[in-house]
Amino acid sequence: MQQTLYGFTRTICACETCQDYCQHLSAMVSPLDLKRWQTALKDGWEDWAFYHLAASPGAIVQIQGKVMDIPTICMARRASNGHCVMLLPNFQCSIHEDAPYGCAYYDHAMNAQEGNRRSEQCLVDILYDWRTGGPYSALWHALAAQGKTVEAPEVVREKLRKP
């Protein structure tokens, strides 16, 4: 069955190049991902979330000519090597079939324009949650208060560019 979210079809690539992202960048989690996982995990949701998720400074966007950050929730990183907590030693994803939006709807072959289009749709949902004080922003604050944070994506990308 083909999965869609925010009007986009899930990608299916799990090649080595896509796995490189899992080793360095934290994938953005959508509010719809949180709802799906919370429903599936029920009573174990909170413990799972505090182990597997982290608060990120998020995306830098321009809205009506104003540059701003939209803080996001993402997958946590392993302290030992910086890899995604869901990345197994064989470089396979332990939740590939139920991966967050930032993994499941992007791949290395996607051009920047398409990637930005997909990010925008999710960020609109995240921004709405922040502006209404919803559960996504509440979890972000709880993760940040516990020190469960990751570096901003642009910082990580800059480190990857340097030899």
Residue pairs with C-beta under 8 A, 6 or more apart in sequence:
2 9
2 10
3 9
3 10
3 104
4 10
5 30
5 32
5 101
5 104
5 105
6 30
6 32
6 101
6 105
6 118
6 121
6 122
6 125
7 121
8 105
8 118
8 121
9 105
10 104
10 105
11 104
11 105
11 106
11 107
11 110
13 107
13 108
13 109
14 92
14 93
14 96
15 107
15 108
16 91
17 108
18 107
18 108
19 87
19 91
20 108
21 27
21 103
21 108
22 83
22 84
22 86
22 87
22 91
22 93
22 103
23 81
23 82
23 83
23 84
23 87
23 91
24 82
24 156
24 160
25 153
25 156
25 157
26 54
26 56
26 74
26 75
26 76
26 77
26 84
26 102
26 150
26 153
26 156
27 74
27 75
27 84
27 99
27 100
27 101
27 102
27 103
28 56
28 58
28 59
28 72
28 73
28 74
28 100
28 101
28 102
28 119
28 122
29 53
29 72
29 73
29 74
29 75
29 100
29 101
29 102
30 100
30 101
30 102
30 122
30 125
30 126
31 125
31 126
31 129
31 134
31 135
31 136
32 101
32 125
33 100
33 101
34 49
34 73
34 135
34 136
34 139
36 98
37 45
37 48
37 49
37 98
38 45
40 98
41 48
49 139
49 143
50 142
50 143
50 146
50 148
51 76
51 85
52 75
52 76
52 85
52 86
53 73
53 74
53 75
53 76
53 139
53 143
53 148
54 73
54 74
54 75
54 76
54 77
54 143
54 148
54 149
54 150
55 71
55 73
55 140
55 141
55 143
55 144
55 148
55 149
55 150
56 71
56 72
56 73
56 74
56 149
56 150
56 151
56 152
56 153
57 69
57 71
57 151
57 152
58 69
58 70
58 71
58 72
58 126
58 152
58 153
59 69
59 70
59 72
59 119
59 123
59 153
60 67
60 68
60 69
60 154
61 67
61 68
61 69
61 70
61 123
62 68
70 123
70 126
70 127
70 130
71 130
71 137
71 140
72 123
72 126
72 140
73 136
73 139
73 140
73 143
74 100
74 102
74 150
75 84
75 85
75 86
75 100
75 102
75 103
76 84
76 85
76 148
76 150
77 83
77 84
77 85
77 150
78 84
78 85
78 87
84 93
86 93
86 94
86 95
86 99
87 93
87 94
88 94
93 99
93 103
101 122
102 122
105 118
106 115
106 118
110 118
126 136
128 134
129 135
129 136
129 137
130 136
130 137
143 149
